[in-house]
Amino acid sequence: MKQKSPSNDPGHAADASAAIGVFDSGVGGLTVLRALITALPAERYVYLGDTARLPYGTKSAESIRRYAYQAAARLQQRGIKCLVVACNTASAVAIDVLTEEFAPVPVIGVLEPGAAAAARATRTGRIAVIATESTVRGGAYPAAILRRLPSAIVTQRACPLFVALAEEGWTDGPVVDAVAHRYLDELFVGTRERERPDTLVLGCTHFPVLGPAIRGVVGDGVVIVDSAATTAQALAATLTNAGIAAPVSATGAIELLATDGAERFARVGGMFLGRSLDAADVEIVDLQIGAGL
Ligand code: DGL
């Protein structure tokens, strides 16, 4: 069905000086990378945005699994010690495949940390999840939340236009507000007070940059959670437990890869990462050669 990468050997997984691989369909996962760098600044990161095939969230589970495998295989060629799937869509449908295929390299998704954060944050047990169509369709978030909090009442809403707005770098203004109202009014404005969710999960790594617009619709009383900080905690624990954390004295670094559009990736990605990027900082790679699932 697929070929294992030749560099998929345990030697890489055990090397504390190796980089941490991080991928998403586009720039959204940079919101996660930002949290990883804040929590673990001494680590080296190689980030891959599969911009040529974005969005993942409207694709079939089969395609998403194939894309995720190919992205992870490319990162594995760099000899990574750990893989962070900074995409809820890929975490929802491909985490099992990736965990199995890339063992012994530890694979950390963003969905379980996001569900854990939501279960901790809610007081009423009413939790809303906004995500891509594919993440919503698979029901992975409700399942992960209910495993932790069986009494929870979880509602979901697919918000695919948020991905397009974020990739466009439109994070505020009347168009963003209108889309946010269209998606969220039904969950928050049109519901009776006692039925209203008290917690909203941003179940897509593109959504945190739209935080202020989303807050404008849901109001101050709702706790908005995303998985970036909890994923950073999960990564820290994994590295420590495996004895592969970089020494605190090490100098951290970031390498950026994309499958299309270096200039665009740098322009919009800088906003997500919180630092200015240059197109020359982004290496364009092709994932399809010799990497099939
Ligand atoms: N950022 C991704 C996620 O967290 C997917 C966006 C997309 O490609 O549709 O789900």
py3Dmol code that shows the C-alpha trace and the ligand (Angstrom):
import py3Dmol

protein = """\
ATOM      1  CA  MET A   1       0.000   0.000   0.000  1.00  0.00           C
ATOM      2  CA  LYS A   2       2.804   2.396   0.806  1.00  0.00           C
ATOM      3  CA  GLN A   3       6.519   2.526   1.201  1.00  0.00           C
ATOM      4  CA  LYS A   4       8.202   3.268   4.485  1.00  0.00           C
ATOM      5  CA  SER A   5      10.614   6.146   4.297  1.00  0.00           C
ATOM      6  CA  PRO A   6      14.219   4.910   4.314  1.00  0.00           C
ATOM      7  CA  SER A   7      15.011   7.444   7.031  1.00  0.00           C
ATOM      8  CA  ASN A   8      12.289   5.955   9.244  1.00  0.00           C
ATOM      9  CA  ASP A   9      14.706   4.347  11.653  1.00  0.00           C
ATOM     10  CA  PRO A  10      14.829   4.491  15.456  1.00  0.00           C
ATOM     11  CA  GLY A  11      18.151   6.350  15.426  1.00  0.00           C
ATOM     12  CA  HIS A  12      16.405   9.558  14.400  1.00  0.00           C
ATOM     13  CA  ALA A  13      13.731   9.239  17.060  1.00  0.00           C
ATOM     14  CA  ALA A  14      16.315   9.047  19.819  1.00  0.00           C
ATOM     15  CA  ASP A  15      18.353  12.107  18.839  1.00  0.00           C
ATOM     16  CA  ALA A  16      17.668  15.115  21.098  1.00  0.00           C
ATOM     17  CA  SER A  17      19.309  17.482  18.615  1.00  0.00           C
ATOM     18  CA  ALA A  18      16.938  16.472  15.797  1.00  0.00           C
ATOM     19  CA  ALA A  19      14.122  18.781  14.743  1.00  0.00           C
ATOM     20  CA  ILE A  20      10.418  18.518  15.549  1.00  0.00           C
ATOM     21  CA  GLY A  21       8.288  18.185  12.420  1.00  0.00           C
ATOM     22  CA  VAL A  22       5.048  20.166  12.291  1.00  0.00           C
ATOM     23  CA  PHE A  23       2.538  20.225   9.455  1.00  0.00           C
ATOM     24  CA  ASP A  24      -0.790  21.666   8.399  1.00  0.00           C
ATOM     25  CA  SER A  25      -2.616  22.173   5.122  1.00  0.00           C
ATOM     26  CA  GLY A  26      -1.458  25.795   5.080  1.00  0.00           C
ATOM     27  CA  VAL A  27      -0.492  28.616   7.412  1.00  0.00           C
ATOM     28  CA  GLY A  28      -3.037  27.692  10.129  1.00  0.00           C
ATOM     29  CA  GLY A  29      -0.640  25.361  11.925  1.00  0.00           C
ATOM     30  CA  LEU A  30       1.674  28.316  12.478  1.00  0.00           C
ATOM     31  CA  THR A  31      -0.672  29.289  15.347  1.00  0.00           C
ATOM     32  CA  VAL A  32       0.384  25.992  16.925  1.00  0.00           C
ATOM     33  CA  LEU A  33       4.053  26.433  16.004  1.00  0.00           C
ATOM     34  CA  ARG A  34       3.976  29.815  17.718  1.00  0.00           C
ATOM     35  CA  ALA A  35       2.800  28.189  20.958  1.00  0.00           C
ATOM     36  CA  LEU A  36       5.402  25.416  20.623  1.00  0.00           C
ATOM     37  CA  ILE A  37       8.205  27.971  20.200  1.00  0.00           C
ATOM     38  CA  THR A  38       6.951  29.957  23.207  1.00  0.00           C
ATOM     39  CA  ALA A  39       6.873  26.839  25.384  1.00  0.00           C
ATOM     40  CA  LEU A  40      10.007  25.153  24.004  1.00  0.00           C
ATOM     41  CA  PRO A  41      12.272  27.834  22.512  1.00  0.00           C
ATOM     42  CA  ALA A  42      15.424  25.690  22.523  1.00  0.00           C
ATOM     43  CA  GLU A  43      13.969  23.189  20.032  1.00  0.00           C
ATOM     44  CA  ARG A  44      14.503  23.123  16.255  1.00  0.00           C
ATOM     45  CA  TYR A  45      11.311  23.030  14.186  1.00  0.00           C
ATOM     46  CA  VAL A  46      10.651  22.191  10.574  1.00  0.00           C
ATOM     47  CA  TYR A  47       7.176  23.292   9.500  1.00  0.00           C
ATOM     48  CA  LEU A  48       5.441  22.156   6.335  1.00  0.00           C
ATOM     49  CA  GLY A  49       2.332  23.872   4.931  1.00  0.00           C
ATOM     50  CA  ASP A  50       0.705  21.836   2.154  1.00  0.00           C
ATOM     51  CA  THR A  51      -0.518  25.001   0.452  1.00  0.00           C
ATOM     52  CA  ALA A  52      -0.810  23.376  -2.987  1.00  0.00           C
ATOM     53  CA  ARG A  53      -3.597  21.099  -1.718  1.00  0.00           C
ATOM     54  CA  LEU A  54      -5.311  23.352   0.823  1.00  0.00           C
ATOM     55  CA  PRO A  55      -8.025  23.119   2.014  1.00  0.00           C
ATOM     56  CA  TYR A  56      -7.972  19.660   3.554  1.00  0.00           C
ATOM     57  CA  GLY A  57     -11.260  20.207   5.346  1.00  0.00           C
ATOM     58  CA  THR A  58     -13.478  19.811   2.292  1.00  0.00           C
ATOM     59  CA  LYS A  59     -11.749  16.638   1.057  1.00  0.00           C
ATOM     60  CA  SER A  60     -12.610  12.976   1.623  1.00  0.00           C
ATOM     61  CA  ALA A  61     -11.047  11.079   4.524  1.00  0.00           C
ATOM     62  CA  GLU A  62      -9.071   8.980   1.997  1.00  0.00           C
ATOM     63  CA  SER A  63      -7.507  12.058   0.395  1.00  0.00           C
ATOM     64  CA  ILE A  64      -6.724  13.647   3.744  1.00  0.00           C
ATOM     65  CA  ARG A  65      -5.007  10.461   4.925  1.00  0.00           C
ATOM     66  CA  ARG A  66      -2.933  10.347   1.733  1.00  0.00           C
ATOM     67  CA  TYR A  67      -1.964  14.010   1.978  1.00  0.00           C
ATOM     68  CA  ALA A  68      -1.123  13.716   5.668  1.00  0.00           C
ATOM     69  CA  TYR A  69       1.006  10.635   5.055  1.00  0.00           C
ATOM     70  CA  GLN A  70       2.935  12.387   2.281  1.00  0.00           C
ATOM     71  CA  ALA A  71       3.487  15.518   4.382  1.00  0.00           C
ATOM     72  CA  ALA A  72       4.704  13.447   7.334  1.00  0.00           C
ATOM     73  CA  ALA A  73       6.963  11.355   5.068  1.00  0.00           C
ATOM     74  CA  ARG A  74       8.611  14.514   3.760  1.00  0.00           C
ATOM     75  CA  LEU A  75       9.275  15.702   7.295  1.00  0.00           C
ATOM     76  CA  GLN A  76      10.546  12.267   8.242  1.00  0.00           C
ATOM     77  CA  GLN A  77      13.163  12.586   5.506  1.00  0.00           C
ATOM     78  CA  ARG A  78      14.620  15.412   7.607  1.00  0.00           C
ATOM     79  CA  GLY A  79      15.202  12.978  10.457  1.00  0.00           C
ATOM     80  CA  ILE A  80      12.672  14.461  12.859  1.00  0.00           C
ATOM     81  CA  LYS A  81      12.480  13.199  16.462  1.00  0.00           C
ATOM     82  CA  CYS A  82       8.767  13.931  16.911  1.00  0.00           C
ATOM     83  CA  LEU A  83       5.821  14.858  14.655  1.00  0.00           C
ATOM     84  CA  VAL A  84       3.142  17.399  15.567  1.00  0.00           C
ATOM     85  CA  VAL A  85       0.045  17.240  13.374  1.00  0.00           C
ATOM     86  CA  ALA A  86      -0.919  20.938  13.606  1.00  0.00           C
ATOM     87  CA  CYS A  87      -4.138  20.353  11.689  1.00  0.00           C
ATOM     88  CA  ASN A  88      -7.372  19.243  13.333  1.00  0.00           C
ATOM     89  CA  THR A  89      -8.644  17.742  10.088  1.00  0.00           C
ATOM     90  CA  ALA A  90      -5.600  15.492   9.676  1.00  0.00           C
ATOM     91  CA  SER A  91      -5.620  14.763  13.431  1.00  0.00           C
ATOM     92  CA  ALA A  92      -9.283  13.726  13.203  1.00  0.00           C
ATOM     93  CA  VAL A  93      -8.926  11.281  10.322  1.00  0.00           C
ATOM     94  CA  ALA A  94      -5.257  10.310   9.999  1.00  0.00           C
ATOM     95  CA  ILE A  95      -3.682  10.191  13.460  1.00  0.00           C
ATOM     96  CA  ASP A  96      -3.898   6.372  13.686  1.00  0.00           C
ATOM     97  CA  VAL A  97      -2.290   5.876  10.282  1.00  0.00           C
ATOM     98  CA  LEU A  98       0.481   8.362  11.059  1.00  0.00           C
ATOM     99  CA  THR A  99       1.160   6.897  14.503  1.00  0.00           C
ATOM    100  CA  GLU A 100       1.488   3.427  13.038  1.00  0.00           C
ATOM    101  CA  GLU A 101       3.471   4.354   9.940  1.00  0.00           C
ATOM    102  CA  PHE A 102       6.003   6.625  11.584  1.00  0.00           C
ATOM    103  CA  ALA A 103       6.665   4.671  14.781  1.00  0.00           C
ATOM    104  CA  PRO A 104       8.906   4.919  16.740  1.00  0.00           C
ATOM    105  CA  VAL A 105       8.728   8.677  16.093  1.00  0.00           C
ATOM    106  CA  PRO A 106       6.079   9.983  18.530  1.00  0.00           C
ATOM    107  CA  VAL A 107       3.092  11.583  16.766  1.00  0.00           C
ATOM    108  CA  ILE A 108       1.048  14.265  18.558  1.00  0.00           C
ATOM    109  CA  GLY A 109      -2.233  15.551  17.131  1.00  0.00           C
ATOM    110  CA  VAL A 110      -4.061  18.732  18.129  1.00  0.00           C
ATOM    111  CA  LEU A 111      -7.519  17.229  18.561  1.00  0.00           C
ATOM    112  CA  GLU A 112      -7.060  15.367  21.847  1.00  0.00           C
ATOM    113  CA  PRO A 113      -5.356  18.380  23.518  1.00  0.00           C
ATOM    114  CA  GLY A 114      -8.223  20.596  22.244  1.00  0.00           C
ATOM    115  CA  ALA A 115     -10.851  18.233  23.627  1.00  0.00           C
ATOM    116  CA  ALA A 116      -9.025  18.084  26.968  1.00  0.00           C
ATOM    117  CA  ALA A 117      -8.903  21.884  27.151  1.00  0.00           C
ATOM    118  CA  ALA A 118     -12.658  22.096  26.453  1.00  0.00           C
ATOM    119  CA  ALA A 119     -13.586  19.461  29.024  1.00  0.00           C
ATOM    120  CA  ARG A 120     -11.531  21.352  31.622  1.00  0.00           C
ATOM    121  CA  ALA A 121     -12.962  24.758  30.728  1.00  0.00           C
ATOM    122  CA  THR A 122     -16.709  24.073  30.684  1.00  0.00           C
ATOM    123  CA  ARG A 123     -18.867  24.635  33.745  1.00  0.00           C
ATOM    124  CA  THR A 124     -22.271  23.807  32.259  1.00  0.00           C
ATOM    125  CA  GLY A 125     -21.124  20.903  30.044  1.00  0.00           C
ATOM    126  CA  ARG A 126     -22.500  22.639  26.937  1.00  0.00           C
ATOM    127  CA  ILE A 127     -19.659  22.824  24.442  1.00  0.00           C
ATOM    128  CA  ALA A 128     -19.730  24.063  20.849  1.00  0.00           C
ATOM    129  CA  VAL A 129     -17.080  22.980  18.360  1.00  0.00           C
ATOM    130  CA  ILE A 130     -16.366  24.849  15.143  1.00  0.00           C
ATOM    131  CA  ALA A 131     -14.149  23.094  12.641  1.00  0.00           C
ATOM    132  CA  THR A 132     -13.836  22.054   8.999  1.00  0.00           C
ATOM    133  CA  GLU A 133     -16.500  19.962   7.267  1.00  0.00           C
ATOM    134  CA  SER A 134     -14.375  16.834   7.419  1.00  0.00           C
ATOM    135  CA  THR A 135     -13.604  17.199  11.140  1.00  0.00           C
ATOM    136  CA  VAL A 136     -17.301  17.760  11.892  1.00  0.00           C
ATOM    137  CA  ARG A 137     -18.399  14.858   9.685  1.00  0.00           C
ATOM    138  CA  GLY A 138     -16.148  12.336  11.468  1.00  0.00           C
ATOM    139  CA  GLY A 139     -17.423  13.326  14.932  1.00  0.00           C
ATOM    140  CA  ALA A 140     -13.951  13.011  16.462  1.00  0.00           C
ATOM    141  CA  TYR A 141     -14.319  16.077  18.711  1.00  0.00           C
ATOM    142  CA  PRO A 142     -17.625  15.031  20.349  1.00  0.00           C
ATOM    143  CA  ALA A 143     -16.183  11.537  20.850  1.00  0.00           C
ATOM    144  CA  ALA A 144     -12.978  12.879  22.440  1.00  0.00           C
ATOM    145  CA  ILE A 145     -14.887  15.320  24.683  1.00  0.00           C
ATOM    146  CA  LEU A 146     -17.446  12.705  25.769  1.00  0.00           C
ATOM    147  CA  ARG A 147     -14.663  10.281  26.685  1.00  0.00           C
ATOM    148  CA  ARG A 148     -13.480  12.874  29.198  1.00  0.00           C
ATOM    149  CA  LEU A 149     -16.859  14.302  30.202  1.00  0.00           C
ATOM    150  CA  PRO A 150     -19.701  11.836  29.504  1.00  0.00           C
ATOM    151  CA  SER A 151     -22.357  14.345  30.596  1.00  0.00           C
ATOM    152  CA  ALA A 152     -21.271  16.956  28.026  1.00  0.00           C
ATOM    153  CA  ILE A 153     -23.672  18.225  25.360  1.00  0.00           C
ATOM    154  CA  VAL A 154     -21.583  18.932  22.283  1.00  0.00           C
ATOM    155  CA  THR A 155     -22.834  20.820  19.235  1.00  0.00           C
ATOM    156  CA  GLN A 156     -20.772  21.212  16.091  1.00  0.00           C
ATOM    157  CA  ARG A 157     -20.711  23.608  13.173  1.00  0.00           C
ATOM    158  CA  ALA A 158     -18.568  23.460  10.061  1.00  0.00           C
ATOM    159  CA  CYS A 159     -17.100  26.875   9.174  1.00  0.00           C
ATOM    160  CA  PRO A 160     -15.108  26.318   5.966  1.00  0.00           C
ATOM    161  CA  LEU A 161     -15.113  29.984   4.930  1.00  0.00           C
ATOM    162  CA  PHE A 162     -13.090  30.835   8.037  1.00  0.00           C
ATOM    163  CA  VAL A 163     -10.197  28.857   6.500  1.00  0.00           C
ATOM    164  CA  ALA A 164     -10.372  30.888   3.280  1.00  0.00           C
ATOM    165  CA  LEU A 165     -10.557  34.176   5.195  1.00  0.00           C
ATOM    166  CA  ALA A 166      -7.578  33.253   7.365  1.00  0.00           C
ATOM    167  CA  GLU A 167      -5.497  32.143   4.365  1.00  0.00           C
ATOM    168  CA  GLU A 168      -6.384  35.453   2.706  1.00  0.00           C
ATOM    169  CA  GLY A 169      -5.121  37.278   5.781  1.00  0.00           C
ATOM    170  CA  TRP A 170      -8.572  38.779   6.406  1.00  0.00           C
ATOM    171  CA  THR A 171      -8.898  38.595  10.155  1.00  0.00           C
ATOM    172  CA  ASP A 172     -11.242  41.511  10.821  1.00  0.00           C
ATOM    173  CA  GLY A 173     -13.625  43.915   9.109  1.00  0.00           C
ATOM    174  CA  PRO A 174     -17.225  43.734   7.907  1.00  0.00           C
ATOM    175  CA  VAL A 175     -16.830  40.629   5.709  1.00  0.00           C
ATOM    176  CA  VAL A 176     -15.281  38.615   8.546  1.00  0.00           C
ATOM    177  CA  ASP A 177     -17.952  39.846  10.995  1.00  0.00           C
ATOM    178  CA  ALA A 178     -20.740  38.918   8.567  1.00  0.00           C
ATOM    179  CA  VAL A 179     -19.354  35.398   8.077  1.00  0.00           C
ATOM    180  CA  ALA A 180     -18.883  34.967  11.828  1.00  0.00           C
ATOM    181  CA  HIS A 181     -22.508  35.974  12.456  1.00  0.00           C
ATOM    182  CA  ARG A 182     -23.771  33.677   9.710  1.00  0.00           C
ATOM    183  CA  TYR A 183     -21.981  30.695  11.223  1.00  0.00           C
ATOM    184  CA  LEU A 184     -22.334  31.388  14.933  1.00  0.00           C
ATOM    185  CA  ASP A 185     -25.605  33.242  15.534  1.00  0.00           C
ATOM    186  CA  GLU A 186     -27.588  30.028  15.428  1.00  0.00           C
ATOM    187  CA  LEU A 187     -25.413  28.507  18.175  1.00  0.00           C
ATOM    188  CA  PHE A 188     -25.042  31.529  20.410  1.00  0.00           C
ATOM    189  CA  VAL A 189     -27.419  34.368  19.598  1.00  0.00           C
ATOM    190  CA  GLY A 190     -30.532  32.426  18.630  1.00  0.00           C
ATOM    191  CA  THR A 191     -30.486  30.031  21.579  1.00  0.00           C
ATOM    192  CA  ARG A 192     -32.078  30.406  24.988  1.00  0.00           C
ATOM    193  CA  GLU A 193     -29.674  31.456  27.733  1.00  0.00           C
ATOM    194  CA  ARG A 194     -29.676  28.096  29.522  1.00  0.00           C
ATOM    195  CA  GLU A 195     -29.109  26.146  26.290  1.00  0.00           C
ATOM    196  CA  ARG A 196     -26.234  28.299  25.152  1.00  0.00           C
ATOM    197  CA  PRO A 197     -22.763  26.713  25.145  1.00  0.00           C
ATOM    198  CA  ASP A 198     -20.408  28.187  27.741  1.00  0.00           C
ATOM    199  CA  THR A 199     -17.329  26.938  25.880  1.00  0.00           C
ATOM    200  CA  LEU A 200     -16.370  27.219  22.217  1.00  0.00           C
ATOM    201  CA  VAL A 201     -13.620  25.040  20.763  1.00  0.00           C
ATOM    202  CA  LEU A 202     -11.726  26.482  17.814  1.00  0.00           C
ATOM    203  CA  GLY A 203     -11.359  23.057  16.216  1.00  0.00           C
ATOM    204  CA  CYS A 204      -9.278  24.259  13.291  1.00  0.00           C
ATOM    205  CA  THR A 205      -5.816  25.750  13.591  1.00  0.00           C
ATOM    206  CA  HIS A 206      -6.738  28.507  11.135  1.00  0.00           C
ATOM    207  CA  PHE A 207      -9.401  29.925  13.461  1.00  0.00           C
ATOM    208  CA  PRO A 208      -7.404  31.541  16.315  1.00  0.00           C
ATOM    209  CA  VAL A 209      -6.449  34.514  14.100  1.00  0.00           C
ATOM    210  CA  LEU A 210     -10.187  35.235  13.784  1.00  0.00           C
ATOM    211  CA  GLY A 211     -10.528  35.226  17.582  1.00  0.00           C
ATOM    212  CA  PRO A 212     -11.635  38.863  18.013  1.00  0.00           C
ATOM    213  CA  ALA A 213     -14.378  38.525  15.338  1.00  0.00           C
ATOM    214  CA  ILE A 214     -15.575  35.275  16.899  1.00  0.00           C
ATOM    215  CA  ARG A 215     -15.543  36.874  20.359  1.00  0.00           C
ATOM    216  CA  GLY A 216     -17.631  39.725  18.950  1.00  0.00           C
ATOM    217  CA  VAL A 217     -20.429  37.262  18.160  1.00  0.00           C
ATOM    218  CA  VAL A 218     -20.295  34.880  21.139  1.00  0.00           C
ATOM    219  CA  GLY A 219     -19.810  37.559  23.796  1.00  0.00           C
ATOM    220  CA  ASP A 220     -17.565  37.742  26.851  1.00  0.00           C
ATOM    221  CA  GLY A 221     -19.276  35.003  28.858  1.00  0.00           C
ATOM    222  CA  VAL A 222     -18.068  32.172  26.598  1.00  0.00           C
ATOM    223  CA  VAL A 223     -14.676  30.522  27.124  1.00  0.00           C
ATOM    224  CA  ILE A 224     -12.906  30.174  23.781  1.00  0.00           C
ATOM    225  CA  VAL A 225     -10.350  27.370  23.695  1.00  0.00           C
ATOM    226  CA  ASP A 226      -7.929  26.232  21.041  1.00  0.00           C
ATOM    227  CA  SER A 227      -5.417  23.439  21.198  1.00  0.00           C
ATOM    228  CA  ALA A 228      -2.164  25.368  20.722  1.00  0.00           C
ATOM    229  CA  ALA A 229      -1.111  25.726  24.363  1.00  0.00           C
ATOM    230  CA  THR A 230      -2.289  22.243  25.396  1.00  0.00           C
ATOM    231  CA  THR A 231      -0.504  20.716  22.398  1.00  0.00           C
ATOM    232  CA  ALA A 232       2.686  22.464  23.519  1.00  0.00           C
ATOM    233  CA  GLN A 233       2.252  20.870  26.965  1.00  0.00           C
ATOM    234  CA  ALA A 234       1.714  17.465  25.355  1.00  0.00           C
ATOM    235  CA  LEU A 235       4.849  17.916  23.242  1.00  0.00           C
ATOM    236  CA  ALA A 236       6.921  18.953  26.266  1.00  0.00           C
ATOM    237  CA  ALA A 237       5.768  15.880  28.205  1.00  0.00           C
ATOM    238  CA  THR A 238       6.453  13.552  25.258  1.00  0.00           C
ATOM    239  CA  LEU A 239       9.977  14.873  24.727  1.00  0.00           C
ATOM    240  CA  THR A 240      10.796  14.702  28.421  1.00  0.00           C
ATOM    241  CA  ASN A 241       9.398  11.185  28.849  1.00  0.00           C
ATOM    242  CA  ALA A 242      11.322   9.952  25.805  1.00  0.00           C
ATOM    243  CA  GLY A 243      14.512  11.705  26.958  1.00  0.00           C
ATOM    244  CA  ILE A 244      14.789  13.606  23.666  1.00  0.00           C
ATOM    245  CA  ALA A 245      14.200  17.221  24.767  1.00  0.00           C
ATOM    246  CA  ALA A 246      16.816  19.675  23.512  1.00  0.00           C
ATOM    247  CA  PRO A 247      19.066  21.025  26.282  1.00  0.00           C
ATOM    248  CA  VAL A 248      17.800  24.411  27.493  1.00  0.00           C
ATOM    249  CA  SER A 249      21.095  25.945  26.376  1.00  0.00           C
ATOM    250  CA  ALA A 250      20.447  24.917  22.741  1.00  0.00           C
ATOM    251  CA  THR A 251      19.660  27.534  20.127  1.00  0.00           C
ATOM    252  CA  GLY A 252      16.212  27.039  18.626  1.00  0.00           C
ATOM    253  CA  ALA A 253      15.567  27.371  14.903  1.00  0.00           C
ATOM    254  CA  ILE A 254      12.701  27.236  12.415  1.00  0.00           C
ATOM    255  CA  GLU A 255      12.742  25.901   8.873  1.00  0.00           C
ATOM    256  CA  LEU A 256       9.685  26.581   6.727  1.00  0.00           C
ATOM    257  CA  LEU A 257       8.525  24.411   3.839  1.00  0.00           C
ATOM    258  CA  ALA A 258       5.452  24.850   1.641  1.00  0.00           C
ATOM    259  CA  THR A 259       4.143  23.056  -1.412  1.00  0.00           C
ATOM    260  CA  ASP A 260       3.199  26.251  -3.250  1.00  0.00           C
ATOM    261  CA  GLY A 261       3.428  30.033  -3.092  1.00  0.00           C
ATOM    262  CA  ALA A 262       6.473  31.062  -1.038  1.00  0.00           C
ATOM    263  CA  GLU A 263       5.631  34.760  -1.245  1.00  0.00           C
ATOM    264  CA  ARG A 264       2.041  34.266  -0.138  1.00  0.00           C
ATOM    265  CA  PHE A 265       3.041  31.832   2.590  1.00  0.00           C
ATOM    266  CA  ALA A 266       5.544  34.351   3.967  1.00  0.00           C
ATOM    267  CA  ARG A 267       3.126  37.290   3.788  1.00  0.00           C
ATOM    268  CA  VAL A 268       0.186  35.609   5.497  1.00  0.00           C
ATOM    269  CA  GLY A 269       2.224  33.192   7.601  1.00  0.00           C
ATOM    270  CA  GLY A 270       4.060  36.042   9.284  1.00  0.00           C
ATOM    271  CA  MET A 271       0.744  37.193  10.738  1.00  0.00           C
ATOM    272  CA  PHE A 272       0.040  33.735  12.128  1.00  0.00           C
ATOM    273  CA  LEU A 273       3.521  33.254  13.519  1.00  0.00           C
ATOM    274  CA  GLY A 274       3.774  36.762  14.937  1.00  0.00           C
ATOM    275  CA  ARG A 275       7.040  37.650  13.202  1.00  0.00           C
ATOM    276  CA  SER A 276       7.819  38.933   9.749  1.00  0.00           C
ATOM    277  CA  LEU A 277       8.814  36.320   7.177  1.00  0.00           C
ATOM    278  CA  ASP A 278      10.471  36.645   3.822  1.00  0.00           C
ATOM    279  CA  ALA A 279       9.688  34.502   0.744  1.00  0.00           C
ATOM    280  CA  ALA A 280      13.362  33.497   0.741  1.00  0.00           C
ATOM    281  CA  ASP A 281      12.767  31.875   4.170  1.00  0.00           C
ATOM    282  CA  VAL A 282      10.277  29.430   2.605  1.00  0.00           C
ATOM    283  CA  GLU A 283      11.476  26.366   0.680  1.00  0.00           C
ATOM    284  CA  ILE A 284       9.041  24.967  -1.890  1.00  0.00           C
ATOM    285  CA  VAL A 285       8.815  21.156  -1.901  1.00  0.00           C
ATOM    286  CA  ASP A 286       6.859  18.590  -3.936  1.00  0.00           C
ATOM    287  CA  LEU A 287       5.270  15.865  -1.828  1.00  0.00           C
ATOM    288  CA  GLN A 288       3.967  13.575  -4.519  1.00  0.00           C
ATOM    289  CA  ILE A 289       7.164  12.081  -5.860  1.00  0.00           C
ATOM    290  CA  GLY A 290       7.792   8.645  -4.397  1.00  0.00           C
ATOM    291  CA  ALA A 291       5.425   9.050  -1.445  1.00  0.00           C
ATOM    292  CA  GLY A 292       2.206   7.144  -1.941  1.00  0.00           C
ATOM    293  CA  LEU A 293      -0.396   5.764   0.418  1.00  0.00           C
TER     294      LEU A 293
END
"""
ligand_1 = """\
10
DGL
N -5.989 24.035 9.665
C -6.674 22.827 9.402
C -7.408 22.302 10.608
O -6.966 22.546 11.711
C -7.430 22.612 8.138
C -7.888 23.723 7.276
C -8.222 23.175 5.913
O -7.266 22.889 5.192
O -9.398 22.990 5.588
O -8.396 21.617 10.489
"""
view = py3Dmol.view(width=600, height=400)
view.addModel(protein, "pdb")
view.setStyle({"model": 0}, {"cartoon": {"style": "trace"}})
view.addModel(ligand_1, "xyz")
view.setStyle({"model": 1}, {"stick": {}})
view.zoomTo()
view.show()
